[in-house]
Amino acid sequence: MYIFFEYVTCNSVIWIDHNLCESYIKNDIVLPLTTDEYENINIKVNLNKNLSFPIKKDQEVGNVEIYCKNNLIFSEKIYTILEIK
């Protein structure tokens, strides 16, 4: 039996140097997982360490990684929605 794990971020908020920043990924993520896999999902958001202001609209600022039992199963880049001055 499979469960569909869905990670949809059309509008998420992340912190960049004490500033709230609306962000998105370009694709929704839908993964067919067994119950065991579903229970062992971990999501990690990594922001680029060399970000400097101003940050442009649609600038890549990091990535989101999805792990199952410590194995990377998906990764997608994170982009800003608006410019941050």
C-alpha positions, 0 to 999 in steps of 0.5 A, a space after each residue: 500500500 502506498 501513501 502519497 506524500 505531498 509537499 506543496 509550497 507556493 508561498 512559504 516564509 523563510 528568515 534571511 538575516 533577520 528578515 522575513 522572505 516569502 519564497 517558493 519552489 518551482 514544482 510541487 512534490 508528490 511522492 508515492 511512499 509506503 507507510 514505513 517510508 512515510 513515517 521516516 520522512 525528514 525535511 531539511 531547508 538549506 539557505 545559501 550562506 553567501 546571501 547578501 542584500 539586496 536579494 532579487 525577485 526569483 533569486 535562488 536562496 537555497 534548497 529543500 531536501 527530503 530524506 527517508 531514513 537518512 537517504 536523500 530522495 528529493 531536492 528542489 531549489 528555493 527562490 524568493 517571491 519578492 525583492 528584499 532591499 
